[in-house]
Amino acid sequence: MKLVISIVHREDADGLLKALTDAGHKATLVSTTGGFLREGNATVFVGTERENLEEVLELIKDNCHTRTRYVSPLVPVTEPSEFYIPEPVELEVGGATVFVVDVERHEKF
Ligand code: 2BA
């Protein structure tokens, strides 16, 4: 068995959950926060048999969209802040960041 941990944009989470459950997969949604932007994102956990893994990954790929974000960098400590005008930096935010891990044991009590 595999556990698919997928960090996705909040706006994609509902569509992804629907696509997964419509296809007969079980999923859990957790509200999370990105360490870099400190913005809310969503993490979806799917436990699945090995033979269904590629279908789960395809559903994630099809339902999560890349977005461009502009963020203002923090004032560098070496710069006097009154003279520093930060230029927004363009970031490409996933899509989905996906980890697939082996499940040693799965029980349901
Ligand atoms: P955040 O950590 O808030 O990162 C949001 C976006 O900021 C990232 O998009 C990336 O484009 C950029 N970014 C992150 N760290 C950076 C850095 N040190 N320098 C420059 N730019 C940086 P994604 O790569 O698509 O990641 C989206 C979210 O997925 C992340 O939100 C984080 O919550 C999660 N994530 C990504 N890679 C991860 C990893 N290796 N381990 C755990 N969580 C991860």
Backbone and ligand atoms as CSV (ligand in chain L), in Angstrom:
chain,resi,resn,atom,element,x,y,z
A,1,MET,N,N,0.838,-1.192,0.000
A,1,MET,CA,C,0.000,0.000,0.000
A,1,MET,C,C,0.880,1.251,0.000
A,2,LYS,N,N,0.358,2.313,-0.617
A,2,LYS,CA,C,1.089,3.579,-0.684
A,2,LYS,C,C,0.271,4.682,-0.018
A,3,LEU,N,N,0.980,5.646,0.541
A,3,LEU,CA,C,0.319,6.852,1.045
A,3,LEU,C,C,0.787,8.018,0.186
A,4,VAL,N,N,-0.179,8.682,-0.446
A,4,VAL,CA,C,0.136,9.828,-1.296
A,4,VAL,C,C,-0.173,11.090,-0.497
A,5,ILE,N,N,0.847,11.874,-0.266
A,5,ILE,CA,C,0.688,13.134,0.482
A,5,ILE,C,C,0.861,14.258,-0.535
A,6,SER,N,N,-0.198,15.034,-0.715
A,6,SER,CA,C,-0.180,16.017,-1.781
A,6,SER,C,C,-0.502,17.404,-1.223
A,7,ILE,N,N,0.454,18.336,-1.383
A,7,ILE,CA,C,0.242,19.707,-0.904
A,7,ILE,C,C,-0.234,20.521,-2.098
A,8,VAL,N,N,-1.436,21.078,-1.976
A,8,VAL,CA,C,-2.074,21.728,-3.131
A,8,VAL,C,C,-2.577,23.111,-2.731
A,9,HIS,N,N,-2.940,23.891,-3.755
A,9,HIS,CA,C,-3.527,25.198,-3.496
A,9,HIS,C,C,-4.917,24.997,-2.890
A,10,ARG,N,N,-5.260,25.868,-1.949
A,10,ARG,CA,C,-6.583,25.768,-1.297
A,10,ARG,C,C,-7.734,25.707,-2.307
A,11,GLU,N,N,-7.599,26.548,-3.367
A,11,GLU,CA,C,-8.706,26.623,-4.334
A,11,GLU,C,C,-8.863,25.345,-5.142
A,12,ASP,N,N,-7.833,24.510,-5.179
A,12,ASP,CA,C,-7.925,23.253,-5.926
A,12,ASP,C,C,-8.416,22.094,-5.055
A,13,ALA,N,N,-8.440,22.312,-3.744
A,13,ALA,CA,C,-8.664,21.175,-2.832
A,13,ALA,C,C,-10.044,20.529,-3.008
A,14,ASP,N,N,-11.095,21.346,-3.131
A,14,ASP,CA,C,-12.445,20.773,-3.228
A,14,ASP,C,C,-12.605,19.952,-4.503
A,15,GLY,N,N,-12.137,20.517,-5.622
A,15,GLY,CA,C,-12.230,19.805,-6.903
A,15,GLY,C,C,-11.452,18.511,-6.874
A,16,LEU,N,N,-10.282,18.552,-6.246
A,16,LEU,CA,C,-9.471,17.338,-6.163
A,16,LEU,C,C,-10.159,16.279,-5.304
A,17,LEU,N,N,-10.698,16.699,-4.160
A,17,LEU,CA,C,-11.401,15.730,-3.297
A,17,LEU,C,C,-12.573,15.094,-4.032
A,18,LYS,N,N,-13.311,15.906,-4.778
A,18,LYS,CA,C,-14.463,15.380,-5.515
A,18,LYS,C,C,-14.000,14.375,-6.569
A,19,ALA,N,N,-12.956,14.749,-7.312
A,19,ALA,CA,C,-12.458,13.845,-8.359
A,19,ALA,C,C,-11.978,12.524,-7.748
A,20,LEU,N,N,-11.292,12.614,-6.621
A,20,LEU,CA,C,-10.777,11.392,-5.985
A,20,LEU,C,C,-11.919,10.509,-5.488
A,21,THR,N,N,-12.871,11.119,-4.789
A,21,THR,CA,C,-13.951,10.299,-4.211
A,21,THR,C,C,-14.895,9.789,-5.310
A,22,ASP,N,N,-15.122,10.592,-6.364
A,22,ASP,CA,C,-15.948,10.113,-7.489
A,22,ASP,C,C,-15.313,8.885,-8.139
A,23,ALA,N,N,-13.985,8.829,-8.133
A,23,ALA,CA,C,-13.281,7.692,-8.742
A,23,ALA,C,C,-13.123,6.530,-7.755
A,24,GLY,N,N,-13.697,6.682,-6.549
A,24,GLY,CA,C,-13.695,5.576,-5.583
A,24,GLY,C,C,-12.501,5.544,-4.652
A,25,HIS,N,N,-11.719,6.627,-4.608
A,25,HIS,CA,C,-10.566,6.662,-3.698
A,25,HIS,C,C,-10.972,7.296,-2.378
A,26,LYS,N,N,-10.240,6.934,-1.342
A,26,LYS,CA,C,-10.496,7.542,-0.034
A,26,LYS,C,C,-9.465,8.645,0.180
A,27,ALA,N,N,-9.913,9.755,0.764
A,27,ALA,CA,C,-9.000,10.891,0.905
A,27,ALA,C,C,-9.305,11.658,2.182
A,28,THR,N,N,-8.279,12.295,2.709
A,28,THR,CA,C,-8.427,13.164,3.881
A,28,THR,C,C,-7.784,14.506,3.584
A,29,LEU,N,N,-8.530,15.559,3.902
A,29,LEU,CA,C,-8.053,16.920,3.651
A,29,LEU,C,C,-7.656,17.576,4.974
A,30,VAL,N,N,-6.476,18.153,4.986
A,30,VAL,CA,C,-5.995,18.860,6.176
A,30,VAL,C,C,-5.607,20.278,5.760
A,31,SER,N,N,-6.001,21.265,6.565
A,31,SER,CA,C,-5.588,22.645,6.280
A,31,SER,C,C,-4.164,22.837,6.771
A,32,THR,N,N,-3.307,23.332,5.893
A,32,THR,CA,C,-1.895,23.484,6.252
A,32,THR,C,C,-1.414,24.884,5.874
A,33,THR,N,N,-0.189,25.189,6.237
A,33,THR,CA,C,0.394,26.508,5.941
A,33,THR,C,C,1.774,26.310,5.332
A,34,GLY,N,N,2.015,26.967,4.205
A,34,GLY,CA,C,3.322,26.865,3.565
A,34,GLY,C,C,4.382,27.571,4.385
A,35,GLY,N,N,5.523,26.939,4.524
A,35,GLY,CA,C,6.597,27.491,5.355
A,35,GLY,C,C,7.214,28.748,4.772
A,36,PHE,N,N,7.184,28.905,3.463
A,36,PHE,CA,C,7.847,30.045,2.818
A,36,PHE,C,C,6.915,31.249,2.750
A,37,LEU,N,N,5.740,31.075,2.151
A,37,LEU,CA,C,4.805,32.198,2.008
A,37,LEU,C,C,3.974,32.428,3.266
A,38,ARG,N,N,3.937,31.432,4.157
A,38,ARG,CA,C,3.103,31.485,5.374
A,38,ARG,C,C,1.635,31.712,5.022
A,39,GLU,N,N,1.222,31.136,3.896
A,39,GLU,CA,C,-0.180,31.235,3.480
A,39,GLU,C,C,-0.829,29.874,3.617
A,40,GLY,N,N,-2.142,29.906,3.760
A,40,GLY,CA,C,-2.864,28.645,3.869
A,40,GLY,C,C,-2.770,27.854,2.580
A,41,ASN,N,N,-2.485,26.568,2.689
A,41,ASN,CA,C,-2.640,25.667,1.558
A,41,ASN,C,C,-3.373,24.435,2.071
A,42,ALA,N,N,-3.426,23.391,1.294
A,42,ALA,CA,C,-4.191,22.219,1.705
A,42,ALA,C,C,-3.354,20.978,1.455
A,43,THR,N,N,-3.445,20.029,2.365
A,43,THR,CA,C,-2.727,18.767,2.186
A,43,THR,C,C,-3.750,17.634,2.128
A,44,VAL,N,N,-3.643,16.844,1.060
A,44,VAL,CA,C,-4.583,15.742,0.849
A,44,VAL,C,C,-3.825,14.424,1.009
A,45,PHE,N,N,-4.324,13.566,1.872
A,45,PHE,CA,C,-3.742,12.239,2.099
A,45,PHE,C,C,-4.614,11.202,1.397
A,46,VAL,N,N,-3.984,10.341,0.622
A,46,VAL,CA,C,-4.729,9.242,-0.017
A,46,VAL,C,C,-3.968,7.946,0.251
A,47,GLY,N,N,-4.626,7.014,0.909
A,47,GLY,CA,C,-4.060,5.665,1.064
A,47,GLY,C,C,-4.607,4.812,-0.063
A,48,THR,N,N,-3.701,4.164,-0.820
A,48,THR,CA,C,-4.184,3.429,-1.990
A,48,THR,C,C,-3.323,2.198,-2.268
A,49,GLU,N,N,-3.927,1.223,-2.902
A,49,GLU,CA,C,-3.145,0.050,-3.298
A,49,GLU,C,C,-2.196,0.444,-4.427
A,50,ARG,N,N,-1.092,-0.285,-4.527
A,50,ARG,CA,C,-0.054,0.021,-5.530
A,50,ARG,C,C,-0.644,0.151,-6.941
A,51,GLU,N,N,-1.596,-0.717,-7.283
A,51,GLU,CA,C,-2.115,-0.713,-8.667
A,51,GLU,C,C,-2.966,0.530,-8.983
A,52,ASN,N,N,-3.407,1.246,-7.945
A,52,ASN,CA,C,-4.206,2.460,-8.186
A,52,ASN,C,C,-3.377,3.744,-8.098
A,53,LEU,N,N,-2.095,3.583,-7.820
A,53,LEU,CA,C,-1.256,4.763,-7.569
A,53,LEU,C,C,-1.225,5.717,-8.763
A,54,GLU,N,N,-1.016,5.179,-9.962
A,54,GLU,CA,C,-0.884,6.068,-11.123
A,54,GLU,C,C,-2.178,6.835,-11.371
A,55,GLU,N,N,-3.323,6.182,-11.147
A,55,GLU,CA,C,-4.604,6.876,-11.342
A,55,GLU,C,C,-4.734,8.026,-10.340
A,56,VAL,N,N,-4.338,7.783,-9.098
A,56,VAL,CA,C,-4.400,8.843,-8.086
A,56,VAL,C,C,-3.498,10.010,-8.496
A,57,LEU,N,N,-2.289,9.694,-8.963
A,57,LEU,CA,C,-1.363,10.755,-9.364
A,57,LEU,C,C,-1.913,11.544,-10.561
A,58,GLU,N,N,-2.544,10.849,-11.493
A,58,GLU,CA,C,-3.144,11.530,-12.656
A,58,GLU,C,C,-4.247,12.486,-12.209
A,59,LEU,N,N,-5.084,12.029,-11.275
A,59,LEU,CA,C,-6.176,12.884,-10.786
A,59,LEU,C,C,-5.616,14.133,-10.115
A,60,ILE,N,N,-4.533,13.955,-9.365
A,60,ILE,CA,C,-3.910,15.121,-8.718
A,60,ILE,C,C,-3.383,16.073,-9.785
A,61,LYS,N,N,-2.687,15.495,-10.771
A,61,LYS,CA,C,-2.105,16.320,-11.843
A,61,LYS,C,C,-3.195,17.092,-12.588
A,62,ASP,N,N,-4.306,16.426,-12.881
A,62,ASP,CA,C,-5.370,17.053,-13.684
A,62,ASP,C,C,-6.163,18.100,-12.914
A,63,ASN,N,N,-6.150,18.021,-11.593
A,63,ASN,CA,C,-7.022,18.908,-10.813
A,63,ASN,C,C,-6.289,20.012,-10.064
A,64,CYS,N,N,-4.967,20.099,-10.237
A,64,CYS,CA,C,-4.208,21.118,-9.516
A,64,CYS,C,C,-3.450,21.982,-10.513
A,65,HIS,N,N,-3.579,23.267,-10.365
A,65,HIS,CA,C,-3.078,24.180,-11.389
A,65,HIS,C,C,-1.980,25.078,-10.829
A,66,THR,N,N,-0.982,25.290,-11.658
A,66,THR,CA,C,0.123,26.171,-11.274
A,66,THR,C,C,-0.340,27.628,-11.328
A,67,ARG,N,N,0.115,28.408,-10.368
A,67,ARG,CA,C,-0.251,29.832,-10.325
A,67,ARG,C,C,0.999,30.669,-10.139
A,68,THR,N,N,0.913,31.892,-10.644
A,68,THR,CA,C,2.031,32.813,-10.446
A,68,THR,C,C,1.680,33.759,-9.309
A,69,ARG,N,N,2.612,33.914,-8.406
A,69,ARG,CA,C,2.402,34.824,-7.282
A,69,ARG,C,C,3.527,35.854,-7.260
A,70,TYR,N,N,3.187,37.069,-6.865
A,70,TYR,CA,C,4.217,38.097,-6.692
A,70,TYR,C,C,4.332,38.376,-5.198
A,71,VAL,N,N,5.539,38.267,-4.691
A,71,VAL,CA,C,5.723,38.545,-3.261
A,71,VAL,C,C,6.821,39.578,-3.091
A,72,SER,N,N,6.642,40.426,-2.075
A,72,SER,CA,C,7.667,41.424,-1.775
A,72,SER,C,C,8.682,40.820,-0.829
A,73,PRO,N,N,9.952,40.827,-1.228
A,73,PRO,CA,C,10.955,40.282,-0.320
A,73,PRO,C,C,11.093,41.140,0.926
A,74,LEU,N,N,11.587,40.521,1.992
A,74,LEU,CA,C,11.822,41.295,3.215
A,74,LEU,C,C,13.010,42.237,3.009
A,75,VAL,N,N,13.055,43.309,3.804
A,75,VAL,CA,C,14.177,44.246,3.716
A,75,VAL,C,C,15.442,43.537,4.206
A,76,PRO,N,N,16.516,43.530,3.368
A,76,PRO,CA,C,17.747,42.884,3.839
A,76,PRO,C,C,18.288,43.613,5.067
A,77,VAL,N,N,18.869,42.890,5.994
A,77,VAL,CA,C,19.358,43.529,7.231
A,77,VAL,C,C,20.464,44.535,6.946
A,78,THR,N,N,21.137,44.391,5.781
A,78,THR,CA,C,22.247,45.297,5.448
A,78,THR,C,C,21.756,46.623,4.871
A,79,GLU,N,N,20.447,46.717,4.514
A,79,GLU,CA,C,19.922,47.935,3.865
A,79,GLU,C,C,19.175,48.805,4.885
A,80,PRO,N,N,19.394,50.139,4.839
A,80,PRO,CA,C,18.540,50.992,5.667
A,80,PRO,C,C,17.121,50.963,5.097
A,81,SER,N,N,16.134,50.599,5.899
A,81,SER,CA,C,14.803,50.300,5.370
A,81,SER,C,C,14.142,51.512,4.702
A,82,GLU,N,N,14.507,52.765,5.119
A,82,GLU,CA,C,13.828,53.925,4.515
A,82,GLU,C,C,14.240,54.154,3.049
A,83,PHE,N,N,15.402,53.598,2.644
A,83,PHE,CA,C,15.860,53.778,1.258
A,83,PHE,C,C,15.612,52.537,0.409
A,84,TYR,N,N,15.026,51.533,0.977
A,84,TYR,CA,C,14.900,50.260,0.259
A,84,TYR,C,C,13.465,50.090,-0.245
A,85,ILE,N,N,13.330,50.048,-1.587
A,85,ILE,CA,C,12.000,49.809,-2.166
A,85,ILE,C,C,12.004,48.399,-2.742
A,86,PRO,N,N,11.348,47.454,-2.072
A,86,PRO,CA,C,11.444,46.070,-2.537
A,86,PRO,C,C,10.688,45.851,-3.843
A,87,GLU,N,N,11.343,45.199,-4.782
A,87,GLU,CA,C,10.716,44.827,-6.050
A,87,GLU,C,C,9.988,43.509,-5.833
A,88,PRO,N,N,8.696,43.410,-6.190
A,88,PRO,CA,C,8.030,42.117,-6.034
A,88,PRO,C,C,8.731,41.043,-6.879
A,89,VAL,N,N,8.814,39.876,-6.325
A,89,VAL,CA,C,9.480,38.755,-6.995
A,89,VAL,C,C,8.406,37.788,-7.477
A,90,GLU,N,N,8.579,37.310,-8.730
A,90,GLU,CA,C,7.587,36.373,-9.279
A,90,GLU,C,C,7.913,34.954,-8.824
A,91,LEU,N,N,6.905,34.260,-8.299
A,91,LEU,CA,C,7.081,32.873,-7.882
A,91,LEU,C,C,6.057,32.001,-8.590
A,92,GLU,N,N,6.481,30.816,-8.997
A,92,GLU,CA,C,5.501,29.868,-9.535
A,92,GLU,C,C,5.133,28.898,-8.426
A,93,VAL,N,N,3.865,28.927,-8.048
A,93,VAL,CA,C,3.414,28.088,-6.934
A,93,VAL,C,C,2.636,26.922,-7.514
A,94,GLY,N,N,2.949,25.724,-7.032
A,94,GLY,CA,C,2.370,24.491,-7.587
A,94,GLY,C,C,0.869,24.573,-7.662
A,95,GLY,N,N,0.370,23.982,-8.641
A,95,GLY,CA,C,0.386,22.609,-9.008
A,95,GLY,C,C,0.139,21.795,-7.745
A,96,ALA,N,N,0.942,20.847,-7.616
A,96,ALA,CA,C,0.870,19.990,-6.431
A,96,ALA,C,C,2.282,19.538,-6.111
A,97,THR,N,N,2.613,19.528,-4.842
A,97,THR,CA,C,3.865,18.940,-4.378
A,97,THR,C,C,3.489,17.607,-3.758
A,98,VAL,N,N,3.987,16.536,-4.370
A,98,VAL,CA,C,3.478,15.206,-4.007
A,98,VAL,C,C,4.597,14.324,-3.463
A,99,PHE,N,N,4.322,13.663,-2.370
A,99,PHE,CA,C,5.226,12.661,-1.809
A,99,PHE,C,C,4.482,11.326,-1.812
A,100,VAL,N,N,5.153,10.275,-2.258
A,100,VAL,CA,C,4.557,8.934,-2.205
A,100,VAL,C,C,5.407,8.103,-1.251
A,101,VAL,N,N,4.773,7.568,-0.222
A,101,VAL,CA,C,5.540,6.781,0.756
A,101,VAL,C,C,4.946,5.381,0.892
A,102,ASP,N,N,5.823,4.424,1.178
A,102,ASP,CA,C,5.370,3.052,1.413
A,102,ASP,C,C,4.679,2.967,2.766
A,103,VAL,N,N,3.588,2.256,2.790
A,103,VAL,CA,C,2.876,2.044,4.062
A,103,VAL,C,C,3.256,0.660,4.571
A,104,GLU,N,N,3.847,0.612,5.736
A,104,GLU,CA,C,4.290,-0.670,6.286
A,104,GLU,C,C,3.103,-1.517,6.731
A,105,ARG,N,N,2.106,-0.843,7.279
A,105,ARG,CA,C,0.945,-1.568,7.807
A,105,ARG,C,C,-0.260,-0.649,7.820
A,106,HIS,N,N,-1.412,-1.199,7.495
A,106,HIS,CA,C,-2.645,-0.408,7.508
A,106,HIS,C,C,-3.701,-1.186,8.270
A,107,GLU,N,N,-4.244,-0.605,9.304
A,107,GLU,CA,C,-5.299,-1.251,10.099
A,107,GLU,C,C,-6.493,-0.323,10.163
A,108,LYS,N,N,-7.671,-0.905,10.274
A,108,LYS,CA,C,-8.871,-0.108,10.503
A,108,LYS,C,C,-9.625,-0.784,11.627
A,109,PHE,N,N,-9.678,-0.169,12.766
A,109,PHE,CA,C,-10.307,-0.807,13.945
A,109,PHE,C,C,-11.717,-0.275,14.169
L,1,2BA,P1,P,5.480,27.513,0.631
L,1,2BA,O1,O,6.568,26.970,1.487
L,1,2BA,O2,O,4.684,28.670,1.164
L,1,2BA,O3,O,6.135,27.901,-0.790
L,1,2BA,C1,C,5.366,28.557,-1.788
L,1,2BA,C2,C,6.212,28.754,-3.032
L,1,2BA,O4,O,7.315,29.622,-2.733
L,1,2BA,C3,C,6.831,27.466,-3.564
L,1,2BA,O5,O,5.912,26.805,-4.395
L,1,2BA,C4,C,8.040,27.981,-4.303
L,1,2BA,O6,O,7.674,28.491,-5.576
L,1,2BA,C5,C,8.463,29.168,-3.451
L,1,2BA,N1,N,9.503,28.836,-2.482
L,1,2BA,C6,C,9.405,28.003,-1.429
L,1,2BA,N2,N,10.549,27.975,-0.720
L,1,2BA,C7,C,11.385,28.828,-1.329
L,1,2BA,C8,C,12.726,29.278,-1.068
L,1,2BA,N3,N,13.430,28.806,-0.024
L,1,2BA,N4,N,13.271,30.177,-1.931
L,1,2BA,C9,C,12.578,30.661,-2.980
L,1,2BA,N5,N,11.313,30.299,-3.264
L,1,2BA,C10,C,10.730,29.396,-2.466
L,1,2BA,P2,P,5.873,25.219,-4.418
L,1,2BA,O7,O,7.255,24.677,-4.601
L,1,2BA,O8,O,4.851,24.833,-5.443
L,1,2BA,O9,O,5.393,24.733,-2.993
L,1,2BA,C11,C,4.050,24.914,-2.553
L,1,2BA,C12,C,3.925,24.477,-1.106
L,1,2BA,O10,O,4.221,23.076,-1.034
L,1,2BA,C13,C,4.925,25.111,-0.159
L,1,2BA,O11,O,4.431,26.360,0.282
L,1,2BA,C14,C,5.006,24.097,0.977
L,1,2BA,O12,O,3.856,24.197,1.820
L,1,2BA,C15,C,4.884,22.777,0.209
L,1,2BA,N6,N,6.201,22.198,-0.098
L,1,2BA,C16,C,6.919,22.351,-1.232
L,1,2BA,N7,N,8.039,21.615,-1.191
L,1,2BA,C17,C,8.053,20.995,0.006
L,1,2BA,C18,C,8.957,20.093,0.650
L,1,2BA,N8,N,10.109,19.681,0.062
L,1,2BA,N9,N,8.650,19.642,1.884
L,1,2BA,C19,C,7.495,20.024,2.497
L,1,2BA,N10,N,6.588,20.877,1.937
L,1,2BA,C20,C,6.859,21.352,0.712
